[in-house]
Amino acid sequence: MAGSFDLALEALGWIGTAAFATAGALAAARKRLDPVGFLLVAGVTAFGGGTLRDLMLGLPVAWLLRPDLAGLAALCALLVFLFAPGVERRVALLLWADAAGMAVFAVLGAEAASRAGAAPWVCVLMGVMTASFGGLIRDVICGEIPLILRREIYATAAAAGAGAFLALGALGTGRALAVAAGAGTAFLIRAAALGGGWSLPAYGGRPAEGSADPEPRKEARKEKGAEAPPRPAPPPA
């Protein structure tokens, strides 16, 4: 039974790695990077979260011991590079690949922390970190606001999936069922958010002094200019 569960985790690891590497490569395609850029962005997307998790838990960095996973990420990056002209504008493909990777890695991160003896809240945190930190690095490299910092329902979905996995495990359900239910929960929440346009509220107040965003100040200047009466023309000399 344990062997079949470990095999299922292995399969999920491959699925999550391929999904996140593909999402990273698609982001590189949208920025018109070279092959090295594709490999870099795909790699940090696939392994960034897991690397941070392993370092924080004091575990060996998993992908350094698994050349097959590194090779899979590189293969996905090169395939997207070869066929990028047909997919680079398909933002939906990037979002769905990212959603699949998020759902898988949220559960795998929580499961790894649980095996390391971490407290339940730490397991949830490690699940969210594993699912989102690689994408955060990807977006920073590509000059985008990280997806996790936008109004997207992303970290919430990852936390729900990790929490569902831990809750079902505590109730004594089979480990395989807990993993499947956790990943399914995270993916369904993210899919519903993508399909229904759900989002979290964003702050809409006045920007702080020294804000880097010039748009509110531009609008304020426009409104001020609209309210002020026009100056009379000077008399002819």
N, C-alpha and C positions, 0 to 999 in steps of 0.2 A: 504493500500500500504506500509506504514511504517512497519507494522507488518510483511509482507512478506519479506521486505528488511532485517529487523532484523533477521528473520529466516534464510535467506541466509547467513548473516554474521556469525550466530551461526554455520551453517553447515561448512562454510569455516574454522572457528576456530577449529572445530573437525578434519577436513581433514589435516590442517596444523600441528596441534599438533601430530596426528598419524604419519604423514610423517616424521616430524623431530625427534620424539621419536624413530621411527624405524631406521632412519639413525644413530642416536646416539648409539642405541643398536648394530647395525651392526659394528660400529667402535669399540665398546667394545668387540664384538666377535672376531674381528681380533687381538685384543690385549690379548685375553684369560683372561678377567677379571672375577671376581666372581659375584654372583647375585647383591650384593651391588654396585659393579662397574657398572653393567648394568643399575641399577636404577639411579645412579648418573649421568652417561654420558647421558642417555636418557633424564633425567630431565633438565639438563643444556642446552642441545641442543634444547629442545622444549620450554623452558621458559626463557632462558638467555637473548635473545634479547628483548622480551616483558617486562621483569623486568626492564632492563636498560631504556627502552623507558618510562615506567610509572613513574619511579623515576625522570627522567629528565623533564617530563611534569608536575610533581606534582600530579599525579593521584594515586589512590589505585592500588597496584599491582594486576593485574587481576586474576592470577592463585591462589592467596591466598584466593580469594573469590569464586573460582570455583573448589570445590573438585572433580567434575566430570571430568574436564580436567586433574587434577593431577592423578586421577585414570586411565584415558585413557592412559596417558604416561606410567604409571607403568605396565599396562596390555600389552602394546606393547613391553616394555622391557622384561617382563617375557616370552612372546611368542617367541621372538627372542632368548632368552636364551635357551628355551626348544628345539627349532629347529635350533639352530646356526650351528650344524655340517653340515647342508645342504645348508647354505647360507653364511657362513663367508667368503668364497673365492669369492663370487660374488660381486666384487667391483662395477660393473655396477648397481646392485640393490641399493647399498648405494648411488651412484651418482644420480640416478633417483628419489629415495625417497627424497634426499636432494633438488633436483631441484623443486619438487612439493611443499615441505615445504617453500622454498625460495619464490616461486611465490605467494603463498597465503599470507605469512606473510609480504611481501613487501607492498601489498595493504592494509592489515589489519593495519599495522603500520602507513601508510600514512593516512588512514581513521580515526584512533584514534587521531592522531595529528590534523587533520582537525577539528574534533569535539571539540577538546580542544581549538580551535581558533588560532592555530599556523600559521605562514606565510608559503606560498607554499614551499619555499626552505627548511624550517624546516620539513615540512611534508615529503618531499622526503628523507631528511636525516634520519628521524625517520623510514621511510619504509626500507631503506637500513640497518639501525641498527637492527631493529626487525628481518630482514631476515638473518642477517649474524653474529650477535654477539654470539648467542648460539653455532653456528658451530665453531666459533673461540675458544671459551672456550673448546669445545669438542676436537678439534685438539690439543690444548695445553695440556690438561689432558692426551691424548693418545700419546703424544710425537711426533706429526706431525707438519710440517709447516702448519699454518692455510690456508685453502682453499682460503680465501679471499686475502691472501698475495702472492699466487702463480700467474702464468700467466693465470689462469682460467678466463673466462668471467663470473663473478659471481656478484660482486657488481654492475657492469655495467647493467646487466640484471635486478637486483632488482631496480636500479634507473630508468630504462626505464619503468618498470611496474608501479612504484609509480607515475612517471611523466605522463604516459598515463591516469591513474586513475584521477589525478588532472585536466589534460587538458580536458578530456571529461566531468568532472563535471563542469568546468568553462564554457563549451560550452552549458550547459543546457541539456545534455542527461540524461536519467534516471540513478539513483544511482546504480541500479542493473547492468545495462549495463556497466557503468564505472568500477565497481568492476570486472566484468567478463573480460572486455577488458584489464584491467590493469594486472590481474593475468595471462591471456592468453599471453599477450605481454612478460612478464617476463619469463614465462615457455618456450615459443617458442624460444626466444633468447638463453636461456640456453640449450635447446634441440639441437638447431642448432650448438651451440659451441661444445657440447658433440659429436654429430653425425659427424660433419665436421672437428673436431680437431682444431677449432679456438682457438686462444689464444692471449693474449696481449704480446707485446715485453718485454723482460727482459733485464736488464742491463748486458752488456757483457764486461765492461771495467776492468781495473786492480783493484783488491780488495784493500781496504784501509789498512793502516798499522794496525797491531793488529787484522786483520780479523780472525774470528773464523773458517773460511773455509780453511782447509789445502790443499785442492786438487790443486788449482792454483799454490801454492808454490811448491808442489810436482812435478807438471808438469814442472815448471820452472827449478827446480833442475835437472830433467831428461834431459831437453834440454841442459842445461849448461854442464852436464856431457857428453852428446853426442858430443858436439862441441869441448871439450877439448881433446888434443892429449893424448894418453896413456903414462904414465910415463915409462921410460926404466927400465928394471930389474937391480937391483944392481949387480955389478961384483962379481964373486965368491971370497970368502975369501981365 
